[in-house]
Amino acid sequence: MSKIVTVGVVLAAALTLVGCEKVESAGRKAARKAGSVVFFSGVGEGIRTVSDGNVSDVLTAIATRKSIRKFDPFRAVEDEKVEKILKAAMCAPSAMDKRPWEFVVVKDKAQLQKLGERLPYSRIANGAQLAIVVCGSLDNGLPGRGKEYWIHDCSAASMNILLAAHGLGLGAVWTGVFPGEERIAAVREILAIPDGYAPLNVIPIGYPAEDPAVKNKWNPAKIHADRW
């Protein structure tokens, strides 16, 4: 049996007929019989199970991701990869499954230039072929103080964007917008973001034109057992 097991055509068809949750459940049952750890795509591409021996691949991807701030200005990012990145973003968890995120994909050179001029630390001017602006609904979350959970939810989606870009051979960097009032106003104006939504960040994406060293961020001193 191969280490990576893809549940076949029957489950892929079932995805269309009964939806992600039931197919995921069926996939998990099949995976348990195979003794594998399950990773469910949730994006209509079927179910993949990763055997114990390949879990390290996932951890390696996390450990080797790095912020890329210089991009190849002559190499376009394929639309297929952009779609995969957005699908990964929408696989993120969210409080009460509200999914308060919205994404603005900016490819127009004039729009990118405007963002770069108003957000000089965004690195957009460094050859990025596109930027994904992650926005959150201020009204579609939980009531009261729970409304602020959109920040957590959209942050989880943003991390998925960074990891997906890295896994697809692309570079990306998270550049903050929220809670800076001037930055929020600039992005809202340029992208015509409606009231009730706030931009969390701008994530420039492209093929890397640099190869910075991976930082070792492991620090056992940050870990507390049972209590601080």
KEDREN-916964 format. One record per residue: x, y, z of N, C-alpha, C in turn. Coordinates in steps of 0.02 Angstrom, whole numbers, padded with zeros to 5 digits, always signed. Each point is the difference from the previous one (the first is absolute). Layout:
N
XYZXYZXYZ ...
//
This chain:
228
+00043-00060+00000-00043+00060+00000+00044+00062+00000 -00016+00050-00042+00040+00060-00003-00010+00041+00063 +00049+00041+00015-00003+00040+00060-00055+00052-00005 -00012+00026-00059-00053+00049-00009-00058-00035-00035 -00057+00000+00032-00058-00037-00026-00053+00050-00020 -00022-00003-00061-00053+00045-00022-00064-00041-00006 -00051+00019+00036-00064-00034-00004-00028+00013-00069 -00027-00051-00033-00013+00000-00072-00060+00036-00025 -00020-00022-00059-00052+00035-00038-00067+00000+00036 -00015-00053+00036-00064-00005+00033-00009+00057+00050 +00052+00012+00041-00005+00054+00049+00002+00068-00034 +00038+00006-00053+00002+00063-00036-00069+00017-00027 -00036-00050-00026-00067+00012-00024-00047+00016+00058 +00011-00035+00055-00042+00012+00059+00007+00071+00026 +00059+00029-00009+00012+00068+00021-00051+00046-00032 -00013-00011-00064-00047+00042-00036-00071-00012+00023 -00016-00062+00018-00068-00019+00015-00021+00016+00071 +00045-00012+00049-00020+00006+00069+00038+00054+00039 +00049+00031-00030+00035+00054+00034+00061-00022+00038 +00039+00051+00020+00066-00014+00029-00002-00039+00064 -00046+00016+00045+00002-00029+00067-00009-00075-00002 -00049-00025-00039-00013-00072-00003+00057-00036-00035 +00028+00031-00052+00055-00031-00035+00061-00003+00045 +00011+00053+00038+00057+00000+00046-00008-00057+00050 -00060-00010+00025-00011-00053+00048+00016-00068-00031 -00022-00011-00062+00015-00063-00034+00074-00008-00011 +00033+00056-00017+00072-00003-00011+00038-00016+00063 -00023+00026+00056+00033-00014+00063-00006-00073+00018 -00057-00030-00013-00009-00071+00015+00048-00042-00041 +00006+00018-00066+00046-00036-00043+00072+00009+00023 +00015+00060+00023+00069+00014+00022+00017-00038+00063 -00048-00004+00046+00014-00035+00062+00016-00074-00014 -00036-00029-00048+00014-00069-00018+00070-00008-00028 +00023+00054-00035+00067-00002-00030+00054+00020+00049 -00020+00021+00060+00048+00021+00051+00035+00064-00017 -00037+00047-00030+00031+00062-00023-00028+00061+00036 +00038+00054-00002-00023+00064+00024-00037+00034-00057 -00057+00032+00015-00042+00026-00053+00010+00075-00010 +00006+00021-00062-00002+00070-00018-00055+00007-00053 -00053+00036+00017-00058+00007-00045+00004+00066-00036 -00002-00002-00066+00009+00062-00038-00057+00048+00009 -00062-00026+00001-00058+00044+00009-00012+00047-00058 +00033-00011-00056-00006+00046-00056-00019-00037-00063 -00033-00057+00007-00026-00035-00058+00052-00040-00038 +00056-00014+00031+00052-00038-00035+00008-00070+00030 -00051-00023+00036+00004-00066+00029+00035+00000+00067 +00016-00058+00025+00029-00007+00067+00068-00032-00006 +00048+00028+00035+00067-00028+00000+00017-00022+00071 +00030-00057+00006+00023-00022+00065+00076-00004-00002 +00031+00025+00051+00072+00002+00003+00023-00049+00054 +00040-00048-00020+00023-00050+00048+00047+00031+00051 +00009-00035+00056+00042+00027+00054+00069+00021-00025 +00027-00035-00048+00067+00015-00024+00005+00065-00037 -00057+00028-00022+00001+00061-00039-00024+00061+00038 -00019-00009+00063-00020+00058+00039+00057+00050+00004 +00061-00024-00001+00059+00044+00004+00001+00048-00059 -00029-00019-00057-00002+00046-00057-00041+00062+00017 -00055-00010+00035-00042+00057+00020+00039+00044+00048 +00032-00031+00049+00037+00039+00050+00060+00035-00032 +00030-00031-00049+00056+00032-00034-00023+00062-00038 -00058-00005-00032-00027+00057-00036-00012+00059+00048 -00026-00016+00058-00011+00053+00050+00066+00030+00023 +00049-00043+00013+00064+00023+00028+00042+00038-00052 -00010-00014-00064+00042+00032-00051-00032+00060-00034 -00063+00014+00018-00031+00059-00029+00036+00063+00023 +00009+00047-00044+00035+00062+00018-00031+00057-00038 +00007+00059+00026-00028+00059-00032+00044+00021-00059 -00031+00007-00058+00035+00021-00061-00020+00072-00015 +00049+00042-00008-00013+00072-00011+00024+00025-00067 +00031-00044-00039+00022+00019-00068-00024-00055-00047 -00032+00022-00055-00032-00046-00046+00024+00009-00071 -00006-00052-00040+00018+00002-00071-00054+00041-00036 +00016+00059-00026-00051+00043-00031-00022-00024-00069 +00034-00050-00027-00014-00022-00068-00035-00068-00003 -00011-00031+00057-00031-00066+00002-00068+00003+00032 -00051-00009-00041-00069+00005+00025-00018-00061+00042 -00045+00010+00046-00026-00054+00041-00061-00030-00035 +00001-00065-00007-00054-00034-00036-00067+00006+00038 -00054+00009-00038-00066+00007+00030-00018-00062+00041 +00023-00058-00023-00016-00062+00036+00030+00002+00071 +00060+00028+00005+00032+00004+00066-00036+00050+00045 -00023+00054-00030-00036+00050+00040-00064-00031+00028 -00034-00039-00041-00062-00033+00023+00015-00049+00056 +00053-00038-00007+00018-00047+00053+00016+00036+00065 +00033+00056-00005+00016+00040+00060-00064+00024+00034 -00048+00023-00040-00062+00025+00029-00042-00057+00030 +00003-00058-00031-00035-00058+00028+00031-00019+00067 +00066+00003+00004+00034-00014+00063-00020+00050+00053 -00006+00064-00019-00020+00051+00047-00068-00015+00030 -00046-00023-00042-00068-00013+00023-00007-00066+00037 +00054-00037+00006+00000-00060+00042+00016+00016+00073 +00013+00063+00014+00019+00020+00069-00059-00008+00048 +00014-00010+00063-00053-00002+00050-00026+00071+00014 -00061+00004+00025-00027+00065+00020-00049-00010+00057 -00006+00050+00042-00044-00004+00059-00072-00013-00022 -00030-00051+00028-00069-00020-00017-00010-00011-00074 +00055-00014-00035-00002-00011-00073-00033+00057-00038 +00013+00061+00023-00029+00059-00033+00034+00018-00065 +00064-00018-00007+00038+00014-00062-00008+00073-00021 +00022+00047+00040-00013+00071-00014+00047+00031-00052 +00040-00042-00033+00051+00027-00045-00027+00017-00069 +00033+00049-00031-00008+00018-00070+00071+00012-00026 +00011-00014-00064+00067+00007-00028-00002+00042-00064 +00043+00050-00002+00007+00040-00061+00066-00020-00032 -00003-00028-00060+00060-00020-00038+00017+00057-00047 +00057+00031+00012+00019+00059-00039+00056-00020-00049 -00015+00003-00064+00050-00015-00052+00014+00061-00044 -00048+00045-00004+00008+00059-00042+00060+00041+00022 +00044+00014-00047+00063+00033+00016-00012+00070+00030 -00050+00035-00026-00014+00067+00026-00024-00004+00073 -00042-00050+00014-00023-00008+00069+00057-00020+00047 +00042-00044-00025+00058-00020+00041+00045+00060+00014 +00009+00042-00051+00042+00059+00010-00030+00047+00052 -00065+00009-00002-00033+00043+00049+00009-00027+00071 -00008-00066+00007+00010-00030+00066+00072+00008+00023 +00047-00009-00046+00070+00007+00016+00019+00070+00022 -00032+00050-00031+00014+00070+00016-00028+00018+00069 -00058-00027+00016-00032+00017+00064+00023-00045+00057 +00026-00059-00019+00024-00048+00050+00073-00018-00016 +00047+00045+00014+00069-00011-00021+00033-00062+00030 -00026-00024+00056+00029-00059+00032-00031-00065-00024 -00045+00005-00048-00034-00060-00025+00043-00041-00047 +00053+00029-00026+00047-00034-00046-00032-00014-00068 -00058+00028-00012-00032-00012-00065+00043+00026-00057 +00036+00054+00012+00042+00030-00052+00060-00044-00017 +00012-00053+00039+00058-00043-00011-00014-00057-00048 -00043+00012-00049-00010-00050-00053-00058-00047+00011 -00040+00009+00052-00056-00046+00012-00048+00000-00059 -00020-00059-00021-00046-00007-00056-00072+00011+00020 -00014-00009+00063-00068+00010+00025+00002+00009+00075 -00056+00020+00027-00007+00004+00073-00069-00025+00018 -00004-00036+00055-00064-00020+00028-00011+00042+00062 -00055+00036+00000-00019+00041+00057-00054-00038+00039 +00016-00018+00061-00046-00038+00041-00042+00049+00041 -00065-00005-00010-00046+00045+00035-00048-00040+00044 -00025+00033+00051-00046-00034+00045-00065+00038+00007 -00055-00037+00007-00065+00031+00012-00005+00022+00072 -00020+00061+00011-00009+00026+00067-00069-00016+00028 -00044-00025-00042-00069-00012+00020-00022-00073-00005 +00040-00042-00033-00021-00069-00012+00032-00048+00050 +00028+00026+00053+00031-00043+00050-00046-00013+00058 +00029-00008+00058-00039-00011+00061-00024+00067+00028 -00052-00001+00042-00025+00063+00027+00045+00028+00055 -00009+00064+00016+00038+00031+00053+00075+00000-00012 +00038-00015+00052+00073-00003-00007+00021-00055-00047 -00044-00048-00011+00016-00055-00046+00013+00024-00071 -00022+00060-00016+00012+00026-00068+00074+00003-00016 +00041+00009+00052+00071+00007-00012+00034-00065-00019 -00037-00055+00003+00029-00064-00020+00016-00002-00075 -00027+00047-00039+00017+00001-00071+00076+00007-00009 +00032+00034+00048+00073+00009-00005+00035-00068+00005 -00022-00042+00047+00029-00066+00007-00015-00043-00062 -00062+00003-00022-00020-00042-00057+00039+00018-00063 +00005+00065-00013+00035+00022-00060+00076-00010+00006 +00025+00001+00061+00071-00015+00010+00014-00074-00016 -00046-00044+00019+00008-00071-00017-00001-00009-00075 -00045+00034-00034-00003-00004-00074+00064+00028-00031 +00027+00052+00030+00061+00031-00026+00059-00048+00006 +00004-00036+00056+00055-00048+00009-00006-00056-00052 -00061-00021-00015-00009-00050-00052+00024+00025-00068 -00011+00065-00012+00023+00029-00063+00076-00003-00005 +00033+00018+00054+00073-00001+00000+00028-00071-00010 -00030-00048+00034+00024-00069-00006-00015-00029-00069 -00059+00016-00026-00018-00025-00067+00046+00029-00053 +00015+00064+00005+00045+00032-00047+00069-00034+00002 +00024-00012+00061+00065-00033+00008-00002-00070-00030 -00054-00036+00012-00005-00068-00026-00004-00003-00076 -00021+00054-00030-00007+00003-00073+00062+00031-00033 +00053+00010+00039+00062+00027-00028+00000+00075-00008 -00047+00034+00033-00005+00072-00004+00027+00032+00064 +00009+00065-00002+00019+00037+00059-00056+00047+00019 -00005+00015+00064-00051+00045+00025+00023+00031+00065 -00032+00055+00018+00017+00033+00063-00063+00034+00027 -00012-00009+00064-00057+00032+00034+00021+00072+00016 -00037+00049-00025+00012+00069+00019-00064+00028+00031 +00006+00026+00060-00057+00019+00039-00034+00063-00023 -00066+00000+00006-00041+00059-00013-00038+00018+00065 -00043-00045+00022-00036+00010+00063+00047-00007+00059 -00004+00042+00052-00051+00051+00013+00021+00072-00018 +00051+00007-00043+00023+00067-00018-00053+00038-00039 -00024+00055+00029-00055+00036-00030+00017+00028-00069 +00060+00026-00008+00020+00028-00065+00005-00055-00053 +00027-00057+00020+00007-00055-00047-00068-00027-00019 -00044-00007+00049-00067-00024-00015-00035+00047-00049 +00005+00064+00013-00032+00050-00043+00028-00003-00071 +00066-00009-00006+00031-00003-00066-00024-00061-00040 +00001-00058+00032-00021-00061-00035-00074+00003-00016 -00040+00025+00047-00072+00006-00012-00014+00044-00060 +00036+00056-00004-00011+00046-00056+00021-00030-00066 +00059-00029-00003+00027-00026-00063-00042-00058-00027 -00022-00044+00045-00035-00060-00021-00076+00005+00007 -00024+00058+00020-00073+00011+00006-00031-00051+00047 +00032-00013+00056-00026-00048+00049-00061+00032+00034 -00056-00034+00000-00061+00030+00028+00002+00005+00076 -00045+00042+00027-00007+00004+00072-00021-00068+00027 +00021-00014+00060-00016-00065+00030+00054-00051-00010 +00053+00018-00037+00056-00045-00011+00065+00039+00014 +00050-00035+00024+00064+00031+00015+00056-00042-00028 +00050+00032-00032+00058-00038-00025+00046-00017+00058 +00017-00064+00006+00046-00022+00053+00072+00008-00022 +00014-00019-00063+00069+00001-00024+00002+00002-00076 +00059+00009-00026+00014-00006-00072+00055-00051-00007 -00011-00051-00040+00050-00053-00008+00024-00001-00072 +00058+00032-00014+00029-00004-00067+00023-00071-00015 -00009-00021-00062+00018-00068-00020+00035+00001-00068 +00049-00043-00008+00034-00007-00065+00053-00054+00005 +00034-00010-00054+00056-00047+00002+00060+00035+00033 +00033-00033+00046+00052+00033+00039+00059+00023-00043 +00026+00058+00017+00062+00025-00030+00054+00005+00053 -00011-00034+00055+00049-00003+00055-00009-00066+00036 +00050-00019+00037-00003-00063+00037+00029+00010+00070 -00038+00035+00042+00026+00013+00068+00005-00064+00040 +00044+00001+00049+00008-00059+00043-00062-00011+00042 -00013-00063+00013-00056-00018+00043+00021+00014+00072 -00043+00034+00037+00015+00017+00070-00022-00058+00046 +00043-00016+00046-00018-00050+00051-00033+00037+00058 -00065-00006+00005-00038+00038+00050-00017-00043+00062 +00025-00061+00002-00014-00044+00056+00031+00027+00063 -00039+00008+00053+00024+00026+00063-00036-00035+00057 +00029-00052+00029-00033-00037+00055-00017+00044+00060 +00035+00056+00007-00014+00044+00057-00069+00031-00004 -00030-00002-00059-00067+00028-00008-00055-00048+00021 +00019-00060+00019-00049-00052+00016-00008-00007+00075 -00062-00002+00022-00016-00007+00071-00043-00062+00011 +00018-00040+00048-00035-00063+00013-00053+00009+00054 -00061-00013-00019-00057+00000+00047-00019+00070+00027 +00050+00042+00014-00014+00068+00022+00062+00042-00018 -00007+00066+00002+00056+00044-00020+00059-00009+00047 
//
